[in-house]
């Protein structure tokens, strides 16, 4: 049985760009950008307009951010639906 390792996927913590680790350059000025006790990384977004830190996709920080986005989207959906129903009742 042949075993191989898939490339590590990284995702920008700001714009959400996602790709293989090799597509993300080494992060500059990490000593100024990381928080003591926070999650460490060595990569940053390759987009010149962004440049935020990037984290492995399996990282809990990235997963938590995704859950928050889903939660906000769901809240907005229901809030808008309720508003529309209330307007239709008028």
Phi and psi in radians as a Rosetta constraint file:
Dihedral C 1 N 2 CA 2 C 2 CIRCULARHARMONIC -1.545 0.35
Dihedral N 2 CA 2 C 2 N 3 CIRCULARHARMONIC 2.359 0.35
Dihedral C 2 N 3 CA 3 C 3 CIRCULARHARMONIC -2.022 0.35
Dihedral N 3 CA 3 C 3 N 4 CIRCULARHARMONIC 2.431 0.35
Dihedral C 3 N 4 CA 4 C 4 CIRCULARHARMONIC -2.498 0.35
Dihedral N 4 CA 4 C 4 N 5 CIRCULARHARMONIC 2.746 0.35
Dihedral C 4 N 5 CA 5 C 5 CIRCULARHARMONIC -1.875 0.35
Dihedral N 5 CA 5 C 5 N 6 CIRCULARHARMONIC 2.343 0.35
Dihedral C 5 N 6 CA 6 C 6 CIRCULARHARMONIC -1.340 0.35
Dihedral N 6 CA 6 C 6 N 7 CIRCULARHARMONIC 2.617 0.35
Dihedral C 6 N 7 CA 7 C 7 CIRCULARHARMONIC -1.089 0.35
Dihedral N 7 CA 7 C 7 N 8 CIRCULARHARMONIC 2.536 0.35
Dihedral C 7 N 8 CA 8 C 8 CIRCULARHARMONIC -1.220 0.35
Dihedral N 8 CA 8 C 8 N 9 CIRCULARHARMONIC 2.286 0.35
Dihedral C 8 N 9 CA 9 C 9 CIRCULARHARMONIC -1.566 0.35
Dihedral N 9 CA 9 C 9 N 10 CIRCULARHARMONIC 2.393 0.35
Dihedral C 9 N 10 CA 10 C 10 CIRCULARHARMONIC -2.101 0.35
Dihedral N 10 CA 10 C 10 N 11 CIRCULARHARMONIC 2.702 0.35
Dihedral C 10 N 11 CA 11 C 11 CIRCULARHARMONIC -2.398 0.35
Dihedral N 11 CA 11 C 11 N 12 CIRCULARHARMONIC 2.357 0.35
Dihedral C 11 N 12 CA 12 C 12 CIRCULARHARMONIC -1.152 0.35
Dihedral N 12 CA 12 C 12 N 13 CIRCULARHARMONIC 2.348 0.35
Dihedral C 12 N 13 CA 13 C 13 CIRCULARHARMONIC -1.327 0.35
Dihedral N 13 CA 13 C 13 N 14 CIRCULARHARMONIC -0.150 0.35
Dihedral C 13 N 14 CA 14 C 14 CIRCULARHARMONIC -1.896 0.35
Dihedral N 14 CA 14 C 14 N 15 CIRCULARHARMONIC -1.087 0.35
Dihedral C 14 N 15 CA 15 C 15 CIRCULARHARMONIC -1.628 0.35
Dihedral N 15 CA 15 C 15 N 16 CIRCULARHARMONIC -0.208 0.35
Dihedral C 15 N 16 CA 16 C 16 CIRCULARHARMONIC 1.481 0.35
Dihedral N 16 CA 16 C 16 N 17 CIRCULARHARMONIC 0.068 0.35
Dihedral C 16 N 17 CA 17 C 17 CIRCULARHARMONIC -0.987 0.35
Dihedral N 17 CA 17 C 17 N 18 CIRCULARHARMONIC 2.338 0.35
Dihedral C 17 N 18 CA 18 C 18 CIRCULARHARMONIC -2.286 0.35
Dihedral N 18 CA 18 C 18 N 19 CIRCULARHARMONIC 2.331 0.35
Dihedral C 18 N 19 CA 19 C 19 CIRCULARHARMONIC -2.902 0.35
Dihedral N 19 CA 19 C 19 N 20 CIRCULARHARMONIC -3.051 0.35
Dihedral C 19 N 20 CA 20 C 20 CIRCULARHARMONIC -1.210 0.35
Dihedral N 20 CA 20 C 20 N 21 CIRCULARHARMONIC 2.664 0.35
Dihedral C 20 N 21 CA 21 C 21 CIRCULARHARMONIC -0.911 0.35
Dihedral N 21 CA 21 C 21 N 22 CIRCULARHARMONIC -0.680 0.35
Dihedral C 21 N 22 CA 22 C 22 CIRCULARHARMONIC -1.131 0.35
Dihedral N 22 CA 22 C 22 N 23 CIRCULARHARMONIC -0.315 0.35
Dihedral C 22 N 23 CA 23 C 23 CIRCULARHARMONIC -1.456 0.35
Dihedral N 23 CA 23 C 23 N 24 CIRCULARHARMONIC -0.172 0.35
Dihedral C 23 N 24 CA 24 C 24 CIRCULARHARMONIC -1.797 0.35
Dihedral N 24 CA 24 C 24 N 25 CIRCULARHARMONIC 2.156 0.35
Dihedral C 24 N 25 CA 25 C 25 CIRCULARHARMONIC -1.242 0.35
Dihedral N 25 CA 25 C 25 N 26 CIRCULARHARMONIC 2.842 0.35
Dihedral C 25 N 26 CA 26 C 26 CIRCULARHARMONIC -1.080 0.35
Dihedral N 26 CA 26 C 26 N 27 CIRCULARHARMONIC 2.374 0.35
Dihedral C 26 N 27 CA 27 C 27 CIRCULARHARMONIC -1.260 0.35
Dihedral N 27 CA 27 C 27 N 28 CIRCULARHARMONIC 2.469 0.35
Dihedral C 27 N 28 CA 28 C 28 CIRCULARHARMONIC -1.689 0.35
Dihedral N 28 CA 28 C 28 N 29 CIRCULARHARMONIC 2.638 0.35
Dihedral C 28 N 29 CA 29 C 29 CIRCULARHARMONIC 0.936 0.35
Dihedral N 29 CA 29 C 29 N 30 CIRCULARHARMONIC 0.757 0.35
Dihedral C 29 N 30 CA 30 C 30 CIRCULARHARMONIC -1.020 0.35
Dihedral N 30 CA 30 C 30 N 31 CIRCULARHARMONIC -0.610 0.35
Dihedral C 30 N 31 CA 31 C 31 CIRCULARHARMONIC -1.066 0.35
Dihedral N 31 CA 31 C 31 N 32 CIRCULARHARMONIC -0.382 0.35
Dihedral C 31 N 32 CA 32 C 32 CIRCULARHARMONIC -1.712 0.35
Dihedral N 32 CA 32 C 32 N 33 CIRCULARHARMONIC -0.233 0.35
Dihedral C 32 N 33 CA 33 C 33 CIRCULARHARMONIC -1.889 0.35
Dihedral N 33 CA 33 C 33 N 34 CIRCULARHARMONIC -0.347 0.35
Dihedral C 33 N 34 CA 34 C 34 CIRCULARHARMONIC -1.633 0.35
Dihedral N 34 CA 34 C 34 N 35 CIRCULARHARMONIC 2.589 0.35
Dihedral C 34 N 35 CA 35 C 35 CIRCULARHARMONIC -1.691 0.35
Dihedral N 35 CA 35 C 35 N 36 CIRCULARHARMONIC 2.310 0.35
Dihedral C 35 N 36 CA 36 C 36 CIRCULARHARMONIC -0.977 0.35
Dihedral N 36 CA 36 C 36 N 37 CIRCULARHARMONIC 2.268 0.35
Dihedral C 36 N 37 CA 37 C 37 CIRCULARHARMONIC 1.452 0.35
Dihedral N 37 CA 37 C 37 N 38 CIRCULARHARMONIC -0.088 0.35
Dihedral C 37 N 38 CA 38 C 38 CIRCULARHARMONIC -1.484 0.35
Dihedral N 38 CA 38 C 38 N 39 CIRCULARHARMONIC -3.113 0.35
Dihedral C 38 N 39 CA 39 C 39 CIRCULARHARMONIC -1.368 0.35
Dihedral N 39 CA 39 C 39 N 40 CIRCULARHARMONIC 2.275 0.35
Dihedral C 39 N 40 CA 40 C 40 CIRCULARHARMONIC -1.623 0.35
Dihedral N 40 CA 40 C 40 N 41 CIRCULARHARMONIC 2.657 0.35
Dihedral C 40 N 41 CA 41 C 41 CIRCULARHARMONIC -2.633 0.35
Dihedral N 41 CA 41 C 41 N 42 CIRCULARHARMONIC 2.890 0.35
Dihedral C 41 N 42 CA 42 C 42 CIRCULARHARMONIC -2.149 0.35
Dihedral N 42 CA 42 C 42 N 43 CIRCULARHARMONIC 0.132 0.35
Dihedral C 42 N 43 CA 43 C 43 CIRCULARHARMONIC -2.093 0.35
Dihedral N 43 CA 43 C 43 N 44 CIRCULARHARMONIC 2.706 0.35
Dihedral C 43 N 44 CA 44 C 44 CIRCULARHARMONIC -2.360 0.35
Dihedral N 44 CA 44 C 44 N 45 CIRCULARHARMONIC 2.853 0.35
Dihedral C 44 N 45 CA 45 C 45 CIRCULARHARMONIC -1.109 0.35
Dihedral N 45 CA 45 C 45 N 46 CIRCULARHARMONIC 2.370 0.35
Dihedral C 45 N 46 CA 46 C 46 CIRCULARHARMONIC -1.337 0.35
Dihedral N 46 CA 46 C 46 N 47 CIRCULARHARMONIC -0.206 0.35
Dihedral C 46 N 47 CA 47 C 47 CIRCULARHARMONIC -1.268 0.35
Dihedral N 47 CA 47 C 47 N 48 CIRCULARHARMONIC 2.085 0.35
Dihedral C 47 N 48 CA 48 C 48 CIRCULARHARMONIC -1.039 0.35
Dihedral N 48 CA 48 C 48 N 49 CIRCULARHARMONIC -0.496 0.35
Dihedral C 48 N 49 CA 49 C 49 CIRCULARHARMONIC -1.396 0.35
Dihedral N 49 CA 49 C 49 N 50 CIRCULARHARMONIC -0.196 0.35
Dihedral C 49 N 50 CA 50 C 50 CIRCULARHARMONIC -1.954 0.35
Dihedral N 50 CA 50 C 50 N 51 CIRCULARHARMONIC -1.376 0.35
Dihedral C 50 N 51 CA 51 C 51 CIRCULARHARMONIC 1.249 0.35
Dihedral N 51 CA 51 C 51 N 52 CIRCULARHARMONIC 0.184 0.35
Dihedral C 51 N 52 CA 52 C 52 CIRCULARHARMONIC -1.211 0.35
Dihedral N 52 CA 52 C 52 N 53 CIRCULARHARMONIC 2.881 0.35
Dihedral C 52 N 53 CA 53 C 53 CIRCULARHARMONIC -1.163 0.35
Dihedral N 53 CA 53 C 53 N 54 CIRCULARHARMONIC 2.584 0.35
Dihedral C 53 N 54 CA 54 C 54 CIRCULARHARMONIC -2.104 0.35
Dihedral N 54 CA 54 C 54 N 55 CIRCULARHARMONIC 2.524 0.35
Dihedral C 54 N 55 CA 55 C 55 CIRCULARHARMONIC -2.195 0.35
Dihedral N 55 CA 55 C 55 N 56 CIRCULARHARMONIC 2.690 0.35
Dihedral C 55 N 56 CA 56 C 56 CIRCULARHARMONIC -0.989 0.35
Dihedral N 56 CA 56 C 56 N 57 CIRCULARHARMONIC 2.478 0.35
Dihedral C 56 N 57 CA 57 C 57 CIRCULARHARMONIC -1.070 0.35
Dihedral N 57 CA 57 C 57 N 58 CIRCULARHARMONIC -0.584 0.35
Dihedral C 57 N 58 CA 58 C 58 CIRCULARHARMONIC -1.387 0.35
Dihedral N 58 CA 58 C 58 N 59 CIRCULARHARMONIC 0.099 0.35
Dihedral C 58 N 59 CA 59 C 59 CIRCULARHARMONIC -1.249 0.35
Dihedral N 59 CA 59 C 59 N 60 CIRCULARHARMONIC 2.412 0.35
Dihedral C 59 N 60 CA 60 C 60 CIRCULARHARMONIC -1.076 0.35
Dihedral N 60 CA 60 C 60 N 61 CIRCULARHARMONIC -0.567 0.35
Dihedral C 60 N 61 CA 61 C 61 CIRCULARHARMONIC -1.088 0.35
Dihedral N 61 CA 61 C 61 N 62 CIRCULARHARMONIC -0.772 0.35
Dihedral C 61 N 62 CA 62 C 62 CIRCULARHARMONIC -1.153 0.35
Dihedral N 62 CA 62 C 62 N 63 CIRCULARHARMONIC -0.747 0.35
Dihedral C 62 N 63 CA 63 C 63 CIRCULARHARMONIC -1.113 0.35
Dihedral N 63 CA 63 C 63 N 64 CIRCULARHARMONIC -0.710 0.35
Dihedral C 63 N 64 CA 64 C 64 CIRCULARHARMONIC -1.101 0.35
Dihedral N 64 CA 64 C 64 N 65 CIRCULARHARMONIC -0.757 0.35
Dihedral C 64 N 65 CA 65 C 65 CIRCULARHARMONIC -1.075 0.35
Dihedral N 65 CA 65 C 65 N 66 CIRCULARHARMONIC -0.708 0.35
Dihedral C 65 N 66 CA 66 C 66 CIRCULARHARMONIC -1.089 0.35
Dihedral N 66 CA 66 C 66 N 67 CIRCULARHARMONIC -0.754 0.35
Dihedral C 66 N 67 CA 67 C 67 CIRCULARHARMONIC -1.076 0.35
Dihedral N 67 CA 67 C 67 N 68 CIRCULARHARMONIC -0.698 0.35
Dihedral C 67 N 68 CA 68 C 68 CIRCULARHARMONIC -1.101 0.35
Dihedral N 68 CA 68 C 68 N 69 CIRCULARHARMONIC -0.699 0.35
Dihedral C 68 N 69 CA 69 C 69 CIRCULARHARMONIC -1.118 0.35
Dihedral N 69 CA 69 C 69 N 70 CIRCULARHARMONIC -0.721 0.35
Dihedral C 69 N 70 CA 70 C 70 CIRCULARHARMONIC -1.121 0.35
Dihedral N 70 CA 70 C 70 N 71 CIRCULARHARMONIC -0.750 0.35
Dihedral C 70 N 71 CA 71 C 71 CIRCULARHARMONIC -1.081 0.35
Dihedral N 71 CA 71 C 71 N 72 CIRCULARHARMONIC -0.804 0.35
Dihedral C 71 N 72 CA 72 C 72 CIRCULARHARMONIC -1.114 0.35
Dihedral N 72 CA 72 C 72 N 73 CIRCULARHARMONIC -0.719 0.35
Dihedral C 72 N 73 CA 73 C 73 CIRCULARHARMONIC -1.100 0.35
Dihedral N 73 CA 73 C 73 N 74 CIRCULARHARMONIC -0.755 0.35
Dihedral C 73 N 74 CA 74 C 74 CIRCULARHARMONIC -1.132 0.35
Dihedral N 74 CA 74 C 74 N 75 CIRCULARHARMONIC -0.770 0.35
Dihedral C 74 N 75 CA 75 C 75 CIRCULARHARMONIC -1.057 0.35
Dihedral N 75 CA 75 C 75 N 76 CIRCULARHARMONIC -0.781 0.35
Dihedral C 75 N 76 CA 76 C 76 CIRCULARHARMONIC -1.087 0.35
Dihedral N 76 CA 76 C 76 N 77 CIRCULARHARMONIC -0.728 0.35
Dihedral C 76 N 77 CA 77 C 77 CIRCULARHARMONIC -1.029 0.35
Dihedral N 77 CA 77 C 77 N 78 CIRCULARHARMONIC -0.889 0.35
Dihedral C 77 N 78 CA 78 C 78 CIRCULARHARMONIC -1.206 0.35
Dihedral N 78 CA 78 C 78 N 79 CIRCULARHARMONIC -0.655 0.35
Dihedral C 78 N 79 CA 79 C 79 CIRCULARHARMONIC -1.069 0.35
Dihedral N 79 CA 79 C 79 N 80 CIRCULARHARMONIC -0.783 0.35
Dihedral C 79 N 80 CA 80 C 80 CIRCULARHARMONIC -1.153 0.35
Dihedral N 80 CA 80 C 80 N 81 CIRCULARHARMONIC -0.679 0.35
Dihedral C 80 N 81 CA 81 C 81 CIRCULARHARMONIC -1.125 0.35
Dihedral N 81 CA 81 C 81 N 82 CIRCULARHARMONIC -0.757 0.35
Dihedral C 81 N 82 CA 82 C 82 CIRCULARHARMONIC -1.115 0.35
Dihedral N 82 CA 82 C 82 N 83 CIRCULARHARMONIC -0.747 0.35
Dihedral C 82 N 83 CA 83 C 83 CIRCULARHARMONIC -1.053 0.35
Dihedral N 83 CA 83 C 83 N 84 CIRCULARHARMONIC -0.771 0.35
Dihedral C 83 N 84 CA 84 C 84 CIRCULARHARMONIC -1.113 0.35
Dihedral N 84 CA 84 C 84 N 85 CIRCULARHARMONIC -0.717 0.35
Dihedral C 84 N 85 CA 85 C 85 CIRCULARHARMONIC -1.131 0.35
Dihedral N 85 CA 85 C 85 N 86 CIRCULARHARMONIC -0.710 0.35
Dihedral C 85 N 86 CA 86 C 86 CIRCULARHARMONIC -1.132 0.35
Dihedral N 86 CA 86 C 86 N 87 CIRCULARHARMONIC -0.682 0.35
Dihedral C 86 N 87 CA 87 C 87 CIRCULARHARMONIC -1.178 0.35
Dihedral N 87 CA 87 C 87 N 88 CIRCULARHARMONIC -0.658 0.35
Dihedral C 87 N 88 CA 88 C 88 CIRCULARHARMONIC -1.168 0.35
Dihedral N 88 CA 88 C 88 N 89 CIRCULARHARMONIC -0.514 0.35
Dihedral C 88 N 89 CA 89 C 89 CIRCULARHARMONIC -1.318 0.35
Dihedral N 89 CA 89 C 89 N 90 CIRCULARHARMONIC -0.334 0.35
